[in-house]
């Protein structure tokens, strides 16, 4: 019953956000309103993608190995590992939704260990979002509640649950990346004043 209630709440949340986005959509011949679960999911991935990719790109490569040391930060991921972890998770959750093996070697939950350059990590992140778009766009009104194996444990979960969980998971790491940027004197792109 909890799963049904949770799923219903998520569907209402997405329907409401889709309505709000549709109300804010520009008018004119190029305007389109989000009307389907696939469109809403794909748009949500785009919003998360924009923030994460911009934040990852804002950190200089020389600071990709940064991890806080003052305070309660023992054992936290470096900035590079934050980015790679989100990318690996995008692939893992996307593959669960699509019911297929990930299209790349994920290494561990932090991505391939051999991947260390900013250029390679950025490509891994961008490619992972392209794959997550594919997965999110495959979710529709007919299959949103279809049960698939839970990529994070035993049992099964609805496809829409996995997609929603991945978005909040990515935003959790985005918050950590923002903290790392600010600790290095960098204002996150999403927080910069628009001129």
N, C-alpha and C positions, 0 to 999 in steps of 0.2 A: 504494500500500500504506500510506503514511503517513496518508493521509486516512481509510482504513478503520480503522486502528489508533486514530487520534485520535477518530473517531466512536464506536468501541466503548468507548473509555475514558470519553468523555463520557456515553454511555448508562449505563454502570456507575455513574458518579458520580451522575447524576440518579436512577437507580433506588435507589442506596444512600441518598441524601438523602431521597428519598420514603419509604423504609422508616423512616428515623430520625424523620422528621416524623410519620409515621403512628403510631409508637410513643409520641410525645409528645402526640398529639392528646387533647383532653379527652374524658372518657367522658360518657355520657348521651345523651339523645335527639337533641341537636343536633350531636353529634360525627360527623365524616366523615373517612374515611381517604383520603389521596391514592393513587389507584390507576392512573391513566392518565398517559401522557406529557403530554397536554393539561393535566391538573390539576397535575402537577408543574411544568410550565413556567409556568402562570399563577400558581401560588403563589410561584415564584422571582421573577417580575416584581413581585409584591406586596411581597416582602421588600425588594427594591432600591428600589422606589417609595417605600416608607415612609421609609427613611433619607434619600433624596435630597430628597423634598418637605419633610420636617421641617427638614433642613439649610438648604435654600433659603429657607424661611420664617423661620428663626431670624436670618438676617442682616438688619439694618435696611436700609431702602431707601437711606439716606444712605451706606451702605457697599457698595452693589452695584457701585460703580466701583472698589473696592479691588483692587489687585494688589500683591503683595510687591515691594519694591525692594532690600532689603538681602540680600546673598548672591547666589547663582546663580539669579536670577529674571528675567533680562533677556528681555523679549518674551513673558512669560507672559500668559495670558488674565486679564481681570478676573473678579471673582466672577460678575457678570451673564453674561459670555461663557461661563464654565464651565457655568452652568445652561442657557443657550440652546444650547450645543454638545451637551449630553446630550439635550435635547429634539429637536433637529434630527436627531441620530443615531438616536434612538428611532423617529422617523418614517421615516428612510431605511431602517433595517434592517427595520422592520415592513412597509414597502411591498415590500421585496425578498421577504420571506417570503410575503406575500399575492399577489405578482406583479401589483401595481397601482401606479399613480402615487401619490405622497404626497397626502393629502387637503388639505394646506395648502402655501402657498408657503414653502419652507425658506430662501430667501435663499442664504446660504453655509453652510459647515460650522458656523458660529457662529449660525445662525438669521437671521431678518430684521433687517437693520441698523436699521430704523426702530423696532423694539421696544425701548424703554428703561425703561419704568416697571416697578417690582417686580410690580404687579398683573398687567400683561400678560405678563411673563416667567413668573410663577407659573402663569397660565392656560395658557400655551404648554407648560410642563412637565407639568402635570396632564393636559392633553389628549393629549400625546404618550404618556403612560403608558397612557391609555385605549386608544389605538391599538395600543400594543405588547401590551397584554392581548389585544386582538382577534387580533393576529398569533400570539402565543404559544399562545393557545387553539385556533388552527386546526391546530397541529401534533399529529399523533397517531401511533399505532404504525405505520400504513400509509404515511404520507407523511414521516416524520421524516428519512429518508435521500434524499428526492426532491431532485434537483439543480435549483438555481435560479441565475440569473446572479449572480455575485459582486458585491455592491454596492461593494466596496473594490478592485476590480481586474478583471483578465481571468479568463476561465474560469467555472466553476460550482462551487457548494458546496452541501452538504446544508442543508436548512431548519434543522435542529436546531443545526448549526454556527453559523449566523447568530444565532440566538436566544441561544445560550450566549455567543458573542463579545460581543454587545451588553450582556449582564449584567455581564461582567467589565469591559468598557469603561466602563460607567456607574459601577461601583464604583471604578475608577481615578480618575475625576473626583470622586467622592464623597470620596475621600481628600484630594484637593487642596482641596475645599470645606471639609473639616474643618480643615485647616491654616489656611486663610484665616479661618475663624471664630475659632479659637484665637488667631491673631495680633491679632484685634480684641477679645480679652477675652471671647469668647462660648464657653461650653461647649456642644458639639453636643448636641442633644436626645437622641440615642442613648446618650450618655455620662453624662447626668444621673442622679443617684441617685434611685431610685424610693422614694417615701415610703409 
